[in-house]
Amino acid sequence: MKIYKKYLLPLIILLILIVVVLIRAPQIRETSFLNKDTSKEIKNGWEYSWQSDGAMKLLPSLPSVAKGGESGKVLTITNTLPTDTVDDATLFLRTSQQFMKVFINDKLIYSYPSYYSQSKIPGSSFHFIKLPQGYQGGKLKITLVSAFRQYLGNINSIYIGSKSTYILNIIYSYGLTLVIGGVILFIGLIIIALFFVLRSKLGYFKEVLYLGAFSILTGIWIISESKIIQLIYDNPIMLLYSACLSLFLLCIPMILFILTTYKPKYGGFIKFYLYLFSIFFLAINIAQIYNASAYMDGIIIFHGFLLLFIITIIIVSIRELISGNKSIKAFCIGFIILGFTGILDLTRFYFPNTPGLNAQFFTQFGILIFILMLTISLGHIVLDIYDIKSKSEMYETLAYTDIMTGLKNRTSYEMMINRLNKNLEGNISVIIFDLDGLKEVNDGFGHSEGDNYICRSGDLLKEAFETYGEVYRIGGDEFATIIKGHSVDALLDALNSLQEKIEEKDSKNQDYKTSIAYGMASYKKDKDNNLNSVIIEADEKMYEMKRVKKGTPPYIKVLEAIHETQNFC
């Protein structure tokens, strides 16, 4: 579609701008709320030792990675606190999957987690550690322990300053991730709402459900990973579980979306990953429940599967495009963008000191662009299906509707008769109507007025019987209604109401009067095998009324006589 060409160039330009901004973001944030007057970074002079050797070594300036450690071993870092006095002095740092203790002059002032835990997953957290009186010039010692290789020996920047300054800086630095996650989550909720709307109009539209589920899981993952959320919800373990569960799940609805929306020729390769990710999710949860492993142990395995999945999807998408499946074009473009940003983020995750990859928002932006492109693509598919269904409903309406009067036609009437013949229970009555004097109206006032006569009569019949049953136009000037569940007395009241409506209408029309003959018959179980005999009886009574009325123009004068001539019981 042309829509893809229209949006391709702006999306590429947007992606380039995003990458440039994110690469420049660390330099921009250095001049943020961490004002030198209110905070001081303890950057140099750090020494470290590992529990395994005990030898103290000099660290380069923070942030840094202490080399030579082993999983589960204690890393000790030491430094001398500055002699400057800071109001509301708070030590600020962030740990990632590390247990931590903080000492000043060998006195323990802080421990994380604050409770005893045998779990090897402490989560990631910001730490605001209130410094005691007389801390100036004291010996600061921090011990760190992690069970995960990618976090082993990681030491982030450490500051002394006021707590409010750090909170403002966190909001400034990481608020964008929270916003992106919120936007994606909101898009997912809108898509799910759209699913229920479409379900009532177009049937079970699974593609919308899968895209909505993917968006919601992605939004939950990004929000859970957002560092700023830890200021709102201080439970790093639950945030970690939320992030891991949503991350491990989100590929499943994406695969289902691809298979149901685009029906790729090479879908077997993609379906393999559906089973792979499902088995992985089940296995990692069983391992977590029985303490055989932890979610973080599965991250490397998941990332390996994810990298293979990205490569497979890109190859399959390109082959689908070459084979002529143009509907996958928007998905292919969006996924290439997502794959590119995802690979950049994986590189940053495993090689945090890679130049130019200090920003943490590559994947979030890639996912946002990807979801927007999928939504555009899916929107076109939904509109096409809606258009086809609308036309189908229109043709169906035309097939069962009388165009002139808007009432149901003879085809619909016969279908109803056949349906009722299969279940003849309760009170069922048929009334046949026939217009009097249509030929005279056509001859005296023209066929257009004759058509008006038919339409006006149809409207009157519909008004009189709309609470009883459907009215059908079954011939040129012949109508019928089939009524179920109402007594004969109630139908006689409806016929009297019809006559009142006719008189009210005729009072405004001085050219000619409306006259409708009718015959009514009811199904009798001991007499009728089906409704066909009931229709014949009603038709005969209608002609009997026409014979009685013939030559008697004022219809109202013969109404009681007509009722007496018909046996409605």
N, C-alpha and C positions, 0 to 999 in steps of 0.2 A: 504493500500500500504506500501511497505517497506520504502518508503521515510519518513513516519512518525516516524518509529523507528529510522531511521538514524538521524533525527533532534531533537527528543524528549530530549535525554540526554544533548546535547549541550545547548538547550534552558533552561532546568532546571538549569544547572550549571551557565549559564549567568544570570538567574533570581536571584539566590542566591548571586552571586557576586554583582549584582546591589543593592540588598537589603542591603548587608553589607556596600557597599560604601556610600549609601544614609544615613544609620544610622550614619556613621562616618563623613558625610559631614559637620555637624555644627561645630564639633571640628576642622576640616581642615580649614573651612572658617574663624574661629576666628583668624587665623594667616595670613589672606590674606592681602589686600591692606590697611586695616585700621591700619596703623602703628602708634604706640604711639607717634612718633615724630610729626606727621602731624594731628592727631585727638585725641579727648578725649571724652570718653563715660561718660555721666552724668548718672550714674547707681544708686546711692544711694541718700538718703536725700529727697525723694519726699513725698509730702503730697497731699491728695486729699479730695474733698468734692463733694457731689451731691446736686443739686439744691433743692431737696426735704427736706434735713435736714440741710445743711449748716455747719455741724460739720466737722472739719479737722481731717483726720486720716493719719497715717503713712503708706506709701506703701513699700512693700518689693522691692528689686532691680528690675530694668527694664530688660527685658520686663515683664509686669504683667497685671493682670485684676483687676480693681476696682470693688469690690462687692457692691451689694445693690442698683444698679441703676434701672431706669425705662426707657422704650422706649420714646425717645423725650426729656428726661431731660438732663440738662447741667452737664457735669462732668468737674470739675476744678482741675488741678494739678499745684502745685507750687514747686519751688526750687530756690536755690541761684546759680547764674552762677559762674563758677570758676574765679579766679583772674588772671590766666595765660593769656598771650597775644598770640594769634594765628594769623598768616598771613592769609589774605583773610578769616576772621572768618565767617563761615557759620553754621547755625543750621540745622541739617539734621535729618529728621524722616519720617516715612511712616504711612499713615492712610488708613484704610479700611472701606469704607462706613460711613465715619464720617465727619461732618462739623467741622471746626477748626478755632480758632483765637489764635494769639500769642501776648502776651504783655510783655514788659520789663519796669519795674517800672511803671506799670499800663498804659503804652502808647502802643496803638495798632500798631504793626509793620507788621502784616501779617494776611490775612484772606483767608480761602478756603471754597468754591469757591470764586474767586475774584469778581464775579458778584452776583447780587441778584437772588435767585432761590427759588421758592416755592416747587420744587421737593424734595422728601425725599431720592433721590438717588444721592449722591455726587460723587460716584465712589471711586476707590482706587487710591492713587497717592503718589509719592515721593515728598518731600518738601525740597527745598534748600532755606533757609531763611537767607538773608544777615543781619548780626548783625551790629547795629549802633556803632559809635565811643563811647568809654567809657562804653561798656556793662559789663566790668569786675566787678564781685561782685554784679551785679544788681539782682533784683527780677524777675525771669522768671515765667510767668503764661500762661498756655495753657488751653483753653476750648474746649471740644470735645462733639459732639452731634451725636447720631445715632438712627435711627428708627428700627434697626434690632437686635434681641436678640443675635444672634451669634457674633455680633461685639460690643455689649454693654459693655463699660468699658475697651475695649482692648487698651492697651498702649504699643506701640513698643519701641525698643531701640532708644535713643536720643543721638546724637553726636554733638560736636563742632569741626570743622576742615575746610580744604579747599574743595571746591566743586569738583575739579578734582579728589581728593582722593576718594570721595564717588561714583563718576561715574565709576571709574575703579573697585571699589569694587562691584557695581551692575552688571557690565558686567561679572566679575569673578564669582559672586555668582549665577546669574540667566541666564547666557548665554546658559547653557545646555538645559534649557526648550525651549528657542527660537529655538535652533538647532533641537531638537526633533520635535517640531511643524512644522518647515520648511521641515524636511525630510518626515514627514507624509503627508503634503500638496503636496510635490513634487511627492510622490508615488501615491496620488490620481489623480493628473493631468496626470501622465503616464498611469494610469489605464483607465481614461476617453479617452485618445488618443487611447489606445488599443481597447476600445469599438468601436470607429469609424472605425478602421482597420478591426476588426472582423465583424462589421455590413456589410461591403461590401463583405466579403468573406463567412461568416457563417450565415448571417441573423441577426435579432434583438436579440442580446445576452444580456438580461436584467440583468443577474447576475453581469456582469462586470460593468454595469452602476451603480447598487446599491452599489457595493463595492467601486467604485470610489467616489460616492457621500458621502458615510460614511467617507472615508479617508479625503476628502476635508473639510467636516464639522468639523471633529476632529482636523485637522491641524489648521483651523481658530480659533477654541475654544482654543487650547493650546497657539497659538501665541497671541490671545487677552488676555489670562490670564497671559502671560509672563510679569513679572514685567519690564523686560528690554525694552519691546516695548514702554513703557511710556516715555522713553528717546527719542524715535524717533518720536512718535505721541502723542503729549500732548493734548489729549482729552479723559479723563477718562470715561466720560459718553458714548461716542460712542464705546469705547473699551468694556465697560460693556454691552452695548446692543449687540454688536457683539458676545461677549462671551456667553451671555444668549441665544440668538436666535440660535446660532450654537449648543449649548449644548442641548437645548430643542428639536432640530430637529434630532440630529444624531442617535437616536435610531430607527427612522422610516426607513431609508434606510437599517440599519442593519437587522431589522425584515424582510423586503422585500427580502433581500439577502438570509437569512436563508430559507424562505419559497420557493423561486424559485430555489435555488441551491440544497438543500438537501431534499426538499419535505417530511418533517418529518410526521410520522404517527400521532403524537400528536400535529400537527401544529395548531389545534384549540386553544390550550392554548396560543400559541405564537401570534396568530392572534388577540386575545383579547387585547394584549398590543399595537398592531398596532392602534386599535381604541382608546385605552386609551391615548396614547401619542399624537395622532392627535387631540383629543378633548381638551386635556390639553393645547397643543400649541395654538389652536384657542382661548380658553377661556382666557389664560394669556395675549394674545395680545389684545383682546377686552378690558380686564380690564386695561391694560396699556394705551391704546388709550383714554379711558374715565376716566382716573385717579381714577378708583375704586380700583386699586391695582398697585403694581410695580413688575417688574421682580424678584427682590430679595425676595418678599413675596412668590413667587412660588418655590423658591429653595428648601425649606424643603419638600414641597409636591412632587416635582420632585425627590428628593433624596429618598423619601419613595417609589415611584413607581419604581425607578431604582433598589433599593435593592430587592424588590419583583421580578422584572424582572430578575435580576442576578440569584436569587435562582431558579426561574422557568426554565430558560434556562439551568442551570446546571442539574436540575432534568430531564428535557425532553431529553437533550443530552445523559445522561447516560442511560435512558430508550431506546432511539433509538439505542445506541450501543448494549445493551442487546438483543434487538429485531432483530439485524443483519444488521443495517444500518451502514456499515463500512465507508461510504463516509463522515460521520459527525465526524470521529475520530479527524482529525486535528483541526476542529472547536472546538470540545469539550475541547481538551488540551489547545488551545489558549484562550478559554473563561474562563476556570478555572483560568489560570494565570491572565487574565484581571480582573476577579471577585475578586481574592485575592488582587491584587494591588488596585482595586477600593474601596474595603471595608477598606483597610488600609488608603486610602486617605480620605474617609468619616469620619473615626475615628479621623484622624488628624484635619479635618475641624471642627468637633463639639467638640473635646476635644484636643485643641492645645497644652496643657501642658502634654499630655501623654508621659511618658518616652520612648525614642527611636523612636518617630514618628515626629521628627522635620523636616525631609526632606519633600520636596514638589513635588517629581518627580515620586512617585509610579505609579500613573495612567498613566502618559505619557509613561513610559517605558512599562507598561502592554499593552497599546494600540498599541505601535509600534510592540511589539512581536506578538500580536494578528493579526494585519494587515498583517505582514509578513507571518504568518502561513496560513491565509486565501488566500493570494496571491499564495502561494505554492499550496494549495489545489485547488484553482480555476484554476491555470495553468495546473494541471493534467487533470481537467475536460475539459478545452478548448482544450488541445492537443488530448484527446480522441475523442471529437466531431469533431475536425479538421481531425483526422485520418479517422473517419467514413465517413465524408463528402468527403474527398479526394478519398477514395475507391469508394464511390457512384458515384462521378463524373467520375472516371476512368471507372467504369462499364457502365455508361451512354455513355461515349465517345466510348467505344468498341461497344456498341449497335448500334451506328449511324455512325461509321467510318469504312472505308475499310482499313484493316490492311496493305495490301500490298502497296497501293499507298498513304495512308494518306488522301485521299479524303473522302467526305461524301458517305455513301453507299446507297443501293437501299431503305432501310427502311426510311432513311432520305429524299430521293427523293420523295417517295410516300406520306410522311407526308406533304412535301411542296406542292405537287399537291393538296392534300385534303384541305390544308389551303387556297390556292389561289382559289380553286373552290367555296369557301364560299364568296369570295369578288373579283369578276372578273371585275376590273376597270383599265383603262389605257392601255398602251402598254405592252402586255405579249407575249413573244416569247419562243419557245422551240427548241433547237438544239440537234439532236441525232448524236453521233459520233460512228464510228466502225473502228477498225484497219484492214488494208489490210495486208494479207500475214502472219498472226500470226502462222498459221499451218506450213508454209514453214520455218519460223524462228525456231520453235520448232524442226522440223525434221532435219534441217540443222545445227543448232548450239546448240541444247539442250534446255530443258525446263527452265533452269535457265536464259538463254539468252532471252527466250520468256518472262519470268517474267520481265527482265530488259526492254524489248521492251514496255511492258504494263506500267511500272513505268515511263519510260522516256516520253511516250506519255501523261500520266496523268500530268506530270510536265509541259509539253509544253501547254496543254490545260489550266491548272491553270494560267500560266503566261499570256496567251493571253486573258483570260476572267476574271481575278481577279478583275478588276474594273467594271465589268458588272454584274456578278452574281456567285453563287456557282456552282462548277463542281462536278458531282456525277459519281461514277463508278457503273453502274446498271447491269452489267453482266461481263462475262469473259474478253471480249475484247470490250465491249460497254460502252460508256460514254454519259452523257447528261448534259446540262446546262439549267437552267430556268432563263430568263432575263426579268426584269420588268422595264419599264420607259425609254427604249432606242429605237430609231428608227431602222428600217431595214437597212438603209444605214450605221449607226454606227456599226451594227453587221457584215455587209459585210467587213467593215474596219478591224474589229477584226479577221475575218476569213483570210483576206489577211495577217494580222500580224502573225497569226498562221503559215501560209505557209512559211513566211520569217524565223520564228524561227525554223521550221522544216529543211529548207535548211541550216541554220547556224549550226544546230546540226549534220546534215548528212555529212557536210563537214569534220567532225572529225571522222566519222564512215565509214570505207571502206567496212565493211562486208555486210551490207544490208541497204536499205533506208527505212525511215519512210514514211508510207502512211496512211492517215486517210480519210475515206469517211464520209460525213455528210449530213444531211438533216435538213432544217429549216422551221418552220411554225409559223405563228402568229395568235393569237386569234382575231376572227372577231365576234363582238357582234351579227350581224344579221345572222350569219351562225352557230356559235358554241354554244352549250348549256353549255359546260364545256371544260376543257383542255384535256380531254381524246381524243376527236376528233382531237385536235391540235397535240397531241403526235403521233397519228396514221398517220396523214398527214406527219409529220416530219420524221417518220420512213420509210414511203413509198419513200420519196424523197432521203433518205440516201441509200436505196437499189437501187434506180434508178441511183444514182451516181456510186455505185459499179459496176452496169452492164455496164455503159458507160466506166468506167476506166478499166474494165477487159481486159487484154491483152495489156494494154498500160502502161508499167512500169514507164516512166518518168511522174510523176504526174503533174509537172508544165506545160507540153505541153497541157494537157487537161483541165486546170483550167478554161480558158475562155469559152471553149465549155460546161463545166459542168454548169457554171453560166448561160449560155444561155438556158440550158435545164430545169432549175428550175425557177418557177415563185414565187418570194419572196413577191410579192405585195398582 
